[in-house]
Amino acid sequence: KYSDFPDFLDKVEAVVCNKRTIESMIKAGGFDGLGHTRKGLSERYGPMVDDAVRVKHREAEGQFDLFGGPDHLGGEGPGGAPAPGADVRFSGTEWHRAYLLAQEREMLGLYVSDHPLSGIGHVLAEKAGTEISQLTGGEHPDGTVVTVGGVVSGVRRRTTRQGRAWATATVEDLSGSVECVFLPAVHRLVSARLAEDAVVLVRGRLDRREGAPRLVVTELTVPDLTVPDPAAADPGVADPGVADPGVADPAAADPGAPVTITIPSPEVTPPLVARLGDVLGRHRGNTEVRVRLEGERSTTVLRLDRYRVSADPSLFGDLEALLGPSRVRAG
């Protein structure tokens, strides 16, 4: 329906051209299908909305340029000059993933495009031992002490009649969410780590007295969610950036080994991530996929839980065509 953001402003009614509404739509991802990044739109939308309102008010009053054609955002202005917004160049950079998802949740109340725990949910689950969805069943009776992990949202800080600080918050993993209560004695110890969008482990007593389960927290920690890098831990494993002369076909190294993709962190962009997802989606199977993000000072390994692939030569060929040689290996 709309080819880009200027086309959207050109075609909608003037009442839609409200800066607060447009800002909320940008944060929620409402314009993601128009080919712009959310950060790029957020930097440019203000003056463009002002221009759109001005043009639409002139049109409503019947003020047209008989010689220059319609003064539309998607057409040409007087004398054939570009219409307002038609020559705007949007930045191709995007917000940091954590900030983008936080804005999305603030607008919609839930994550839509992705989840903060994607790629690290399995590590968090191993450290927690209990999925939040398990708390709603009968396997954990009232009073059971459990440890769950997830991302924090909805932090509400309060004070008792005696002036002591306490708080409530929601902790959400990939299976569900649970309300957590931080009484004064615990809140005093963990308040600095209790923050919106923080990924945490919480240990507490399960309370079912009010129907829906909640946790009365006794401990909150920020876990180390770095996936151990087998190549770094084992000096006998070759550097994935160097071809192994003993293995001609990477798919033949170990049929059960995960597919490991190495990408320098500066090269990770939304378009590359989208194309990588397309390639992996075309080769679905049972083999685990890991991505090594190589920074200047450290390397982070992520396991892509949503993708399992068929580790055949066609997959490795497509990945090498996208990323270049020596970026993909089995194991």
N, C-alpha and C positions, 0 to 999 in steps of 0.2 A: 504493500500500500504506500509506503514511504521509502524513497530511495536513500535518503540520508537525513541528518538533523535539520538543515535548512529547508528541505522539502517538507518535513513535518511541520515546521513553523509556518510555512507558506500555506499549507492546506487546512490546518485546524482553525476553529473559530477563535476570535480574540479572547474569549473568556478562558480558553485553555492556556493562553500565554501568560501564565502567572509564575513568577520566579520561584516562589516557594514550592509550588506544585512540580515544576520542572526539576528543581533540585532534588526533590524526593524521588521522582521517577529515575533520575540518573543514579542515585545511591541504591535504589532497588533493582537496577538492571533493566529498567523499562526500555532503554534504547540500545541494548546490547546487539540487537539484530540489524542495526543500521551501519555497522562497520566502524564505529568510534569506540575508543576506550572510555571508561567512566571518568578517569582522571582528565583525559583530554577534553571531554565535554564540560566537566566542572570548571575548567579554566576559561572557557569561552562563552558559556551559555548566557551570561548576564547581559552584555551589550547586544547580543543577537536577539534576545527576547524583547529588549527595549525597542530595537529597530522593527521587529515584527509587529509590536503593538502600534507603533507610529504609522506603519504602512496600512495596517488594517483599519485604523481610525480614519485615515485619509480616504480609503476606499469607501468606508461607510458614509462619509460626508460627500461622496461623489467627486472627489478631487483626483482626476486622472490626467495624465500627460497625454494629450492627443497625438503627439508626434513621437514620444519615446516609448509608447507601449505600456503595458501594465507594470506598475511598480511592485512586482512580486518578489518574494525571497527566492523563488525558484526560477524566475525568468530574468528579464533584463530591465534595468532602470532607465531613466530618461536618457535619450540619445544613444541607446544601446549599451550604456555602461552596466557593469555587473550589478545585480540587485544586492541589497543588504544581506550579508551572510554568505553569498555565493562564493566569495573569494577567501573565506576564512579557512585557515589551515589548522587542523587539530593535531595535537601531540599524539604520538603513537605509544607513549609510555603509559603504564597502568599503575594504579595504586598497589602497594604491597598487599599480598593476598590476605593477611590477617586483618588489615584495615578495611579492605574491600568487603570482606565477609561480615565484619562488625557493623559497617554501615548498612549492609543488606539486612542484617537481622534487626537493626534499630528501626528500619522502615517497615519491614514485613512481619517481624516477630518470629521469623524462622530463617534458616539458611536454605537457599534455593539453588544457586549455581554450583555450590560445593559445600564442604563441611570442614571446619578447622582441623578435625582429626583425620581427614583423609590422608592415607599414607603412613600415619603413625598410630592409628587406632589399635593395630595388633600389638604394638609395643606397650601401649598403655594398658590394654586388657591383660597382658601377661603380668604386669606389675600390680594391677588392681586385684585380680583373682575373681571378681564378681562383676557381671554386667548389670547395669541399672535396671534393665527389663526384668531381671530375676527377682527384684524386690517386690514386684507386684503380685507374684505368685505366693504359694503357701510354703515354699521350701525354706524360707527364712522367717521364722516366727518373730513376734514382737519381742524386742529386747536383744535380738541377735547383734553381735558386733561384726560389722562388715567393712571392707575397704572397696571403694569404687573410684573410678577416675573419669575425668571429663573436662569440658570447658565451662568456665564460670560465666554466668549472666545474671541479670536482675539483682545485683547486690543492693540491699537496703540496710543502711546502718541506723541504729536506734539507740536510745538510752533508757535505762530503767528509772524508776522513781528515785532511786538513790544516786542517779547520775552516772551509772556504769554503762559503758558502751557494749552493745551486742549487735548481731546482724543476722539476716537471712539471705540466702542466695540460692540460685538454681545451678545444679551441676548436670551437664548433659553429655552423654557418650553417644555412640552411633546406634544404640539400641533404645534409648529413652532418656528421661530426665527425672530428677528427684529434688525436692526442696531440702535444703540443709540449714540447720540452725546452729549458730555460733554463739553460745552463751558467754557471759562476760569473762570468765576465767580463761576460756579458750580464745576468745576474740582478742584479748590483750596480747596473746602470743603470736597470732597468725594474721593480724589485721593488715600488716604491710604486704603480705602475699595474697590477700583476698582482693582480687581486682577483676574487673570486667575482662572477659576474653582470655584470662589466664588458664593454662592447662594444668590441672592439679590432681593429686590423689587425696582423697578424704577418707578418714577412718572414723566410724561413729556407731552409735547405738540406734538400731532401727525402731522407730516409734510408729505404731499403727493405731493409736488410740483415737485419732480423729478421722479414721477412714483411709484416706490416701497415705501411703507410706512416706515418711520423711526421716532424715538422719539428724540426730543430735551429735554434732561433730566433737570428737576429742582430739583430732590431729589433722593437720593439713600440711602437705609437702608439695614441692614443685619437682617432678621427676625428671631425670635425664632420659630423653626419648631418642637419643642418637642410636641408630641401628649399627651394631658393630660391623666394621668393614673387614671381611675375611682377608682381603688382600693386604690390609695394613697389619692385621694381627698375625698373619702367617708369613714369615719372610720367604717361605718356599713357594708362595704363589706369585706368579709373574705379574708385572705391572700391566693392567688392562690396556694401557696406551701403547704397549709394545707388542707387536704380533708374535705369537708363539710359533716358532718354525716347526715344531713337532705336530701342530694341528693345522691342517690345510683348511678344513671347514669348521667354523666355530660351532655349528650345530652338532658336530660329531664328537665334541669334547666329552660330554657327559649327558646322556639323554634325560636324566632326572635333575640336572643342575638348573638353577634359575637363570634366566636371561638377564644379564647385567648391562645396562646402558650408561655410558659415561658422557656427561655434558658439563662443560665449564659453566659455572654459575652465571657469568655475565651474558651468556648466550641464551639463557632461559627467558623467553618472551612469550606472551599469550599466543601469537600465531604459531610459534614452534610447538608449544604445548598442545594446541589444537590439532596440528598435523600429526604429532606423535600419537595422540589419542586415536586419530583416524587409522593410522597404520596398525596399532595394536588391536583395534576393534575389528580389523579385517582378518586377523589371524588368531581368532579365539581358540583356546585349548585348555590344557591343564597345567601348564608350566608357569611358575611364579616369575614375576618381572620386578627387577630392582633398578633404581636409578641412582647413580653416583654423581652428586653435585660437587664439583671440584672448585673450591674457592682458593684465594691466595694463601690463606693460613690454615684452612681445615677442609676436610671432605665429609660430606653428609650422605648417608645412604638411606634412601626411602624405598619401602616396599609398596608397590602399587596394588593394593588389595582389590580394586575394582577390575583389574585386567589380569587375565590368565591367558596364555597364548600357546599356540602350536609351534614349537621350536624347530621349524623346518627351514631349509635353505631359502625359500621365498621370503620368509619373515626377515632373515638376516640381510637379504638383498635389499628389501624395501627400507630397512632401518639404516643401512649403510648409504643408500641413495639419499636419504633425508639428512643424516648426521655426518656422513663422511666415513672413510675407512678407519679401522682400529678403534671405533667407538662402541662396538658391541661384542660381547663374548658370552659363552655359555659357562656359568659357574661364577 
